[in-house]
Amino acid sequence: MINTNRIMSDRKEFERLAIEKAGLLPTGEYSKCDWHGKFELFQILATDEVVCPKCYLEARNKRFEQTETAGSIQWQDKEKKRFFGRHSIYGGRSFLDKGFKKFDAHSKQEVEARDKAMAVSKDIAAGKISNVILTGPAGTGKSHIAHAMLFNINEMSASYKKQLTCLFIDFTSVMELILASYSNTATDKKTADYYIDLMKTVDVLVLDDLGTDVGKTDTKKQASDHTYKTLFKVLNAREGTKSTIISTNLSYEQLKAAYDERITSRISMNLILLDFSSIQDKRPGFGF
């Protein structure tokens, strides 16, 4: 049997303790609250303001909840921002400490490529979904620019709309890790699904150096079946909902020939091409 008197007594005791902890003093005067009916008014000791105690406690609890929510969002944003550094997989690392400012741009083509990449990264950080392909010969700074784009998106996105998770993947390296996971030779014991899920779910993904398994001398050579299936899983999951940035030594036409229509159709939506084909090799003097 429910003891109504006990419940009411406990509730009144709870309210009394809450009022006491809140620093409220009963005035002995009564008034009608629009929300809570007739109530004894209380005085806030810190400010001498006279209030309905329930209104005061509800407002204070709401402020506390808002503060807690804001703190939780800030923590989540910090974790999302750290995702880039924690989970990215690199081949070379010479460009990691270089941003757009350290991209040596002297020619008109270099300046245009850099400035367009900066504008695209700003749009993605602000919430635009885009697929970007950086195409051109080896050593022209594609990896440098792709990494600079991702770094800027990771830094800027929270100030535009929301913090985006960002991931840089050297495609050759991740395929080696996936193959090692099948034969149990992987040192960290991560599975193929782990790597594929990382690439599928992250907000902004860079796939660096796509197409090295194909080569440019044989334009009819296609990607291996395993590479094709892995890439299809990733791009199929990302189509139309997440931004993907790809750097490749292949031309766009060679890329389409190597990976066929099912792959290229999934990156053709909102496609932006950044052409590095007329930029000179930077590796001898700049460490690319």
N, C-alpha and C positions, 0 to 999 in steps of 0.2 A: 504493500500500500504506500502511495506517495505521500510523504510528509510535507504538505504545502507550507506550513508554518516554518519548518526547518529550512526549506529552500529560500523562502523570503528573508528569514533571519540571516542566513549565510550571505545572501545577495546584499542586504543592507550593511553587513559587516565589511564586505568587500568594498562597497562604495565608500564607506566611512574611511577605510584604510587608504583607498586611492585618493580621496580628498585630502587626507592628512599629509600624504606623501607629496601631493601637488602644491602644498603650501597655501591652502585655502582656510579661511577663518569664517565660521558661521556668524551671520549678522543678527539673527533673530527676527529678521523681516522677511515677509513673503511677497512674492509677486508671481504673475502668470507668464510663463515662457511660451512663445508661439509653438515650440516644438515639443516641450516636455510637460506642459500644463503648469499647475501651481507648485512652486518650489521655494524652499527657503533660500534666500540669496546668500552668497558667500563673497568674502573680500579676498582678493589676491594679495598676500602679504608683501610680495616684492614690489607691487605697483599701486596698491590701495584701490585697484579697480574692483567694482562690484559686479558679480557675474552669476549666471545660472551655472551651478557646478557641473551638470551633465554636458552642457554646451562647451564649457571650458575643457573638460576632460576629452570629449570627442574631438575637439579641434587640436588638442595637444597630441592625441594618438594619431590623428591624420598626418600631422607634421612629422611625427616620428616614423610613420610608415613611408612617407615620401622620402625622408632622409635615408632610410634603409634601402629603399628601391634604387635611389640615385647611387648609393654606395655599391650596391650589387651590380648595377650597369657599368659603373666605372671599373669594377674588378673584372667583369666579363670582357670589357673592351681591352684592358691590359693583357688578359690572357689571349685574346684574338690577335693582338698586335705582336705578341711574342711567338705566335704560331709560325711566322715567317722564318725567324731565326732557328727555331727548334726542329722544324721538320723538312726544311729545304734540302735537296740533294744536289751536290755540285760535282762537275767534272773538274774544270779548271777554276781557280779562285783569284786570278790576277785582277778581276774587275770588282771584287766585293767591296773595296773601300773607295770606289769611284762612282760618282753620280753624274748627272748631266753636266755639271760644271767642269768635270775632268775629262769630258769627251772632247778630244782635240779637233775642233771644227774650224777649218780655214776656208775650204772651198764652199761655193754656193750650195752644192749638193749635200755636204756635211751639215751645214747650218740648217737647211730645210728639213733634213731627216731628223735632226735633234729637236728642232722646234715643233715639228709635227708630233713626234713621240711625246713631248712634254704636254702638248694640248690634249692628246688622246688619253694620257694617264690622268690628267685633271678631270676629263669627262667621266672616265671609269670610276674615279674616286667619288665623284658626285652622284653615282648611281646608274650611269648609262651602261647597258650591256653591249659589249663589242667583242668581235673576234679580230685579232691583229696578227698579220704575218709580216715578219721582217725577213726579207729575202735578199740574197747577194752573196758574193764570194767569201771564202774564209778570210778572217783577219781584218774585216772592215768595221768591226765594232758592234755587231748585232747583239752579241751576248751582253756586252757592256750596256747598251741602250735598253735592252729588255730588262736587265736587272735594275737599272736606274728607274725605269717606269714602275716596276713592282715596288721598289723601295718608296717612291713618292706616293703611290696609292696606299701603301701600308701606313705611311705617316699622315696623309691628308684626309683619308676617308671619314674618320670620326668627326672631323670639323664640318664636313659637308652634310652627311645624312646619317651614316652609321659606320662603325668600324668593320672593315672587310677583312676576312682572313685571306692571306696571300701565301703562295707557295711557288718556289723556283725549283724546277726539276730538270736536271741534265738527262735527256731521254735515253741516251746510251747507257748511262750509269744505272738508271732505274730498271731498265730491261735486264741488265746483268744481275741486279739484286733479285728481281722476280724469278729469273731462271735458276739462280742459286737456291732460292727458297723451295723449289720443286725437288731438288736433289739433296736437301738437308745439309748443304754446305755453307749456308748463310751463318755468319758468326753471331748475328743478333737475334736469330730465330724468328724474324718477322716473316709473315706469310705474303703470298702474292696478293691476296685480298686486301691486306693492310695497305700496300702501296697503291693499288687500284682505287680503293676507297678514298685515300688521301686526295688523289687527283680528281676523283669524281665530285667530291663534296666541297672542296675549298671554293671561296667566292671568286678569287682571281688566280689563275694558273698560268705560269710560264712553262712551256715545253721548249727547252733549249736544244738546238742542234738536231732537230728532227730531220730524218732522211739520210743520216750517215751510213746506214746499212744498205742504202740503195746505190749511192754514188751518182756521179754526173756523166760518166763516160758512156754508160749504157742507159739511154733514156727510156728504154722499154722494160728495164728491170723493175720488178715490183717488190714491195716489202714482203718479208717472210710472213707466213700464215699466223704465227704466234704474235709477231709485232702488230700485224693488222688487227687481230682480234682484241688485243690489249688496248690499242688506240681507239678502236671503235667503241668499246665499253666506256672509256673515259669521255669521249666526245659526244656519244649518244646521251649520256647522263647530264651533260652540261648544256646541250643544245637549247639556245633561246633563253636560258635562265642565268647563266654565269659567263663571265668574261674569260677568254683564253687568248694568250699571247704566244705565238710560235716563232722561233727563229730557225732558219734553214738555209743551207747553201744551195738548195734547189730553187729554180725559178717556180713561179706559181703553176705554170703549165707542166713542168716536170713533177711537181708535187701531186698534181691531179692524176698524172699517168702512173705514179708510183703507188698511190693509195686508193685509187678508183673513186667513183661517184658517191658511194655510201659514206666514205670518210669526208671527202671535200664538200659534199652538200651540207654537212653538219658544221662546217666552219665558214660557209659562204654567207650565212645570215649576218647582217650588220658587219660585213667584212671591211677592214681597212688594211691596205697594202702599204708597207714602208719599204721603198726600194733603195738598197745599198749597192746596187750593181755598178754605179759609176764612182764609188768611193775607193780610194787607193788603200792597199794593204797597210795596216797600221802596226803590225806585229814587230818589225825590226826595232822601232824606236819607242814603242809605247806598251809593250808587254801583252798585246792581244794574242 
